[in-house]
Amino acid sequence: MTERLLRRFYFFLVGLFLAAPLIVVAGVSVNEKQDLAFPPKGFSLDWYAEIFVNPEWRKALVASILLALSAAAIAVAIALPLAWFLWRRIAPWANIFQLLGVAPFILPPVITALGFLTFWANAGFYGQPWTAAISHAIFFVTLPLVTLSLGFASIDRSLVEAASTMGADDRTVLKTVVLPLILPYLVSGYAFAFVLSLNEYIVAYMTVGFTMETLPIKIFNALRYGYTPTMASVSVFFVAIAALVFGLIARFGDIRRLLGAMSSDSN
């Protein structure tokens, strides 16, 4: 009993230590005046309203959301056929394509960002908003690739063989059998890519520079002119979105399977 209490107390301290920066940022974001004080002096939610009321912050918010939505969609569009191919073609050489899929996420972000900068500059498209969407999609394609690979691995191949025996071609099998089974994994991969794209700064800055301000870029640019609690409120806003998305995944998806654990049904 004592050991269990000590373990819980230890995890509580670890959780408190990890949450401490967020607690400080959240406290700063509700200061009544433009101040870095913690505990906050007064209480006001005006800095949160500033994200939607101020034209510059609102424009950055819209740009971030559009970028994240499009980048996640492109990432899923790349990962889905790749995961399908890897699942259908069981061969050692097929692992090369899986390695190419995870390589952008393994490399340091600065190296990847410099690579995108060099490529788009030489191609003559540097500064175009769509280059950031493609760059983010390639950078985060690993996430939907992993989740979709787990989804394909959970499919009973006998179902596919039965559909093929009944005369269904690959397209019909994919549409009527495979996609309904991997839909939760597809949604989860999209959500992971969306959240990380929403918060990403280095790749976006290297590909679009000052031609498009996302919220992370806006924060760093605004730091040149001083600090406002709006920056803290944006940080809390990002955390709230991530918590909401991942909470929905945990609530409606098989989070143990997505984390690589074996499903309890298979035991």
Phi, psi and omega per residue, in radians:
M1 nan -0.781 3.127
T2 -1.116 -0.693 3.134
E3 -1.108 -0.685 3.126
R4 -1.141 -0.729 3.113
L5 -1.125 -0.715 3.112
L6 -1.125 -0.670 3.124
R7 -1.133 -0.770 3.122
R8 -1.130 -0.698 3.112
F9 -1.129 -0.661 3.116
Y10 -1.118 -0.831 3.132
F11 -1.139 -0.571 3.070
F12 -1.108 -0.748 3.120
L13 -1.141 -0.700 3.106
V14 -1.109 -0.779 3.119
G15 -1.108 -0.693 3.115
L16 -1.138 -0.692 3.116
F17 -1.111 -0.729 -3.141
L18 -1.233 -0.567 -3.091
A19 -1.494 -0.226 -3.062
A20 -0.990 -0.811 3.111
P21 -1.032 -0.703 3.140
L22 -1.158 -0.661 3.108
I23 -1.081 -0.734 3.126
V24 -1.135 -0.812 -3.141
V25 -1.076 -0.747 3.123
A26 -1.109 -0.667 3.090
G27 -1.139 -0.728 3.119
V28 -1.123 -0.587 -3.054
S29 -1.222 -0.237 -3.121
V30 -1.942 0.279 3.041
N31 -1.056 2.466 3.137
E32 -1.235 -0.601 3.129
K33 -1.972 2.957 -3.141
Q34 -1.288 1.542 -3.002
D35 -2.577 2.614 3.097
L36 -1.599 0.251 -3.000
A37 -1.171 2.441 2.977
F38 -2.513 2.195 0.028
P39 -1.062 2.665 -3.057
P40 -1.107 2.564 3.077
K41 -1.671 1.837 -3.039
G42 1.424 -3.061 -3.139
F43 -2.516 2.264 3.125
S44 -2.725 2.444 3.059
L45 -1.780 0.231 -3.111
D46 -1.088 -0.536 -3.110
W47 -1.227 -0.484 3.036
Y48 -1.282 -0.694 3.100
A49 -1.118 -0.491 -3.127
E50 -1.057 -0.529 3.131
I51 -1.066 -0.618 -3.065
F52 -1.749 -0.408 -3.080
V53 -1.559 -0.770 -3.129
N54 -1.186 2.203 -3.078
P55 -1.033 -0.662 -3.095
E56 -1.201 -0.797 3.122
W57 -1.189 -0.666 3.125
R58 -1.136 -0.705 3.108
K59 -1.101 -0.710 3.111
A60 -1.155 -0.665 3.113
L61 -1.105 -0.814 3.128
V62 -1.086 -0.737 3.131
A63 -1.087 -0.720 3.137
S64 -1.131 -0.762 -3.117
I65 -1.163 -0.777 3.126
L66 -1.106 -0.718 3.110
L67 -1.097 -0.795 -3.112
A68 -1.151 -0.719 3.135
L69 -1.094 -0.821 -3.109
S70 -1.236 -0.710 -3.140
A71 -1.118 -0.736 3.130
A72 -1.136 -0.677 3.122
A73 -1.126 -0.752 3.128
I74 -1.151 -0.709 3.134
A75 -1.058 -0.751 3.112
V76 -1.167 -0.676 3.124
A77 -1.114 -0.537 3.078
I78 -1.384 -0.746 -3.024
A79 -1.265 -0.609 -3.051
L80 -1.080 -0.959 3.123
P81 -1.139 -0.544 3.123
L82 -1.176 -0.784 3.109
A83 -1.150 -0.667 3.091
W84 -1.090 -0.747 3.125
F85 -1.121 -0.793 -3.131
L86 -1.115 -0.556 -3.140
W87 -1.342 -0.636 -3.096
R88 -1.416 -0.516 -3.080
R89 -1.932 1.573 3.137
I90 -1.465 1.716 -3.123
A91 -2.676 2.579 -3.125
P92 -1.027 -0.654 -3.098
W93 -1.209 -0.332 3.139
A94 -1.198 -0.383 3.128
N95 -1.132 -0.342 3.092
I96 -1.060 -0.715 3.141
F97 -1.184 -0.605 3.080
Q98 -1.166 -0.676 3.097
L99 -1.115 -0.702 3.087
L100 -1.120 -0.557 -3.129
G101 -1.249 -0.583 -3.103
V102 -1.659 -0.199 -3.073
A103 -1.013 -0.797 -3.105
P104 -1.030 -0.570 -3.094
F105 -1.418 -0.394 -3.138
I106 -1.362 -0.658 -3.114
L107 -1.153 2.648 3.055
P108 -1.014 2.423 -3.103
P109 -0.962 -0.632 -3.127
V110 -1.121 -0.736 3.132
I111 -1.114 -0.797 3.112
T112 -1.083 -0.740 -3.139
A113 -1.108 -0.734 3.105
L114 -1.117 -0.633 3.081
G115 -1.108 -0.767 3.094
F116 -1.121 -0.728 3.129
L117 -1.029 -0.815 -3.141
T118 -1.111 -0.752 -3.104
F119 -1.131 -0.878 -3.080
W120 -1.213 -0.560 3.093
A121 -1.168 -0.763 3.128
N122 -1.222 -0.518 3.119
A123 -1.386 -0.213 3.119
G124 1.481 0.286 -3.102
F125 -1.997 0.220 -3.093
Y126 -1.064 2.349 3.115
G127 1.669 -0.161 3.107
Q128 -1.333 2.323 -3.096
P129 -1.006 -0.621 -3.093
W130 -1.183 -0.377 3.099
T131 -1.175 -0.571 3.094
A132 -1.168 -0.676 3.126
A133 -1.122 -0.785 3.132
I134 -1.155 -0.725 -3.137
S135 -1.112 -0.771 3.091
H136 -1.105 -0.690 -3.136
A137 -1.086 -0.769 3.125
I138 -1.182 -0.682 -3.101
F139 -1.164 -0.637 -3.072
F140 -1.839 0.177 -3.112
V141 -1.096 -0.394 3.132
T142 -1.015 -0.658 -3.052
L143 -1.132 -0.964 3.076
P144 -1.156 -0.480 3.104
L145 -1.130 -0.735 3.126
V146 -1.172 -0.830 -3.109
T147 -1.136 -0.705 3.128
L148 -1.206 -0.608 3.081
S149 -1.104 -0.700 3.058
L150 -1.120 -0.667 3.116
G151 -1.132 -0.791 3.106
F152 -1.113 -0.659 -3.134
A153 -1.147 -0.406 -3.127
S154 -1.464 -0.127 -3.101
I155 -1.400 2.350 3.041
D156 -1.317 2.011 -3.072
R157 -1.118 -0.360 3.113
S158 -1.123 -0.506 3.088
L159 -1.142 -0.718 3.112
V160 -1.180 -0.722 3.133
E161 -1.122 -0.654 3.121
A162 -1.154 -0.723 3.116
A163 -1.128 -0.710 3.123
S164 -1.153 -0.664 3.113
T165 -1.096 -0.572 3.118
M166 -1.374 0.016 3.060
G167 1.766 0.119 3.141
A168 -1.357 2.361 3.071
D169 -1.455 3.135 -3.074
D170 -1.044 -0.691 -3.128
R171 -1.138 -0.743 3.140
T172 -1.171 -0.691 3.097
V173 -1.082 -0.764 -3.140
L174 -1.105 -0.716 -3.053
K175 -1.329 -0.715 -2.987
T176 -1.716 -0.396 -3.078
V177 -1.984 -0.929 -2.975
V178 -1.296 -0.922 -3.050
L179 -1.003 -0.773 3.091
P180 -1.052 -0.543 -3.108
L181 -1.370 -0.538 -3.087
I182 -1.757 0.077 -3.096
L183 -0.974 -0.780 3.111
P184 -1.051 -0.634 3.140
Y185 -1.255 -0.609 3.096
L186 -1.149 -0.784 3.115
V187 -1.107 -0.712 -3.141
S188 -1.127 -0.762 3.100
G189 -1.074 -0.694 3.090
Y190 -1.115 -0.743 -3.107
A191 -1.139 -0.753 3.123
F192 -1.056 -0.823 -3.136
A193 -1.123 -0.667 -3.136
F194 -1.096 -0.848 -3.084
V195 -1.112 -0.792 -3.109
L196 -1.214 -0.637 3.084
S197 -1.128 -0.631 -3.138
L198 -1.083 -0.565 -3.069
N199 -1.713 -0.127 -2.987
E200 -1.334 2.451 -3.085
Y201 -2.076 -0.837 -2.936
I202 -1.120 -0.892 -3.106
V203 -1.109 -0.764 3.136
A204 -1.078 -0.764 -3.124
Y205 -1.135 -0.683 -3.114
M206 -1.240 -0.438 -3.064
T207 -1.679 -0.551 -3.105
V208 -2.039 -0.204 3.102
G209 1.000 -2.191 -3.115
F210 -1.763 0.119 -3.115
T211 -1.336 -0.362 3.096
M212 -2.546 2.189 3.135
E213 -1.759 1.958 2.929
T214 -1.488 3.021 -3.132
L215 -1.065 -0.773 3.076
P216 -1.056 -0.731 3.111
I217 -1.145 -0.692 3.119
K218 -1.061 -0.693 3.135
I219 -1.091 -0.838 -3.110
F220 -1.170 -0.645 3.089
N221 -1.183 -0.666 -3.116
A222 -1.217 -0.412 3.125
L223 -1.104 -0.360 3.122
R224 -1.159 -0.459 -3.055
Y225 -1.873 0.193 3.127
G226 2.002 3.069 -3.067
Y227 -1.862 2.450 2.984
T228 -2.284 2.609 3.090
P229 -1.057 -0.204 3.076
T230 -1.032 -0.632 3.120
M231 -1.092 -0.706 3.094
A232 -1.170 -0.688 3.136
S233 -1.146 -0.613 3.070
V234 -1.110 -0.730 3.122
S235 -1.072 -0.784 3.107
V236 -1.141 -0.641 3.107
F237 -1.077 -0.751 3.087
F238 -1.072 -0.800 -3.141
V239 -1.087 -0.692 3.138
A240 -1.117 -0.725 3.114
I241 -1.114 -0.791 3.133
A242 -1.076 -0.756 3.135
A243 -1.113 -0.695 3.124
L244 -1.124 -0.828 -3.111
V245 -1.114 -0.869 -3.116
F246 -1.205 -0.524 3.062
G247 -1.136 -0.717 3.096
L248 -1.137 -0.672 3.102
I249 -1.109 -0.764 3.140
A250 -1.163 -0.556 -3.100
R251 -1.349 -0.740 -3.014
F252 -1.892 -0.158 3.141
G253 -1.959 2.972 3.092
D254 -1.510 1.504 -3.023
I255 -1.146 -0.557 3.125
R256 -1.144 -0.697 3.125
R257 -1.198 -0.705 -3.139
L258 -1.126 -0.507 3.112
L259 -1.495 0.070 3.055
G260 1.659 0.044 3.134
A261 -1.419 2.746 3.085
M262 -1.343 2.422 3.124
S263 -1.123 2.464 -3.124
S264 -1.098 -0.382 -3.129
D265 -1.249 -0.391 -3.080
S266 -1.504 -0.131 -3.118
N267 -1.444 nan nan
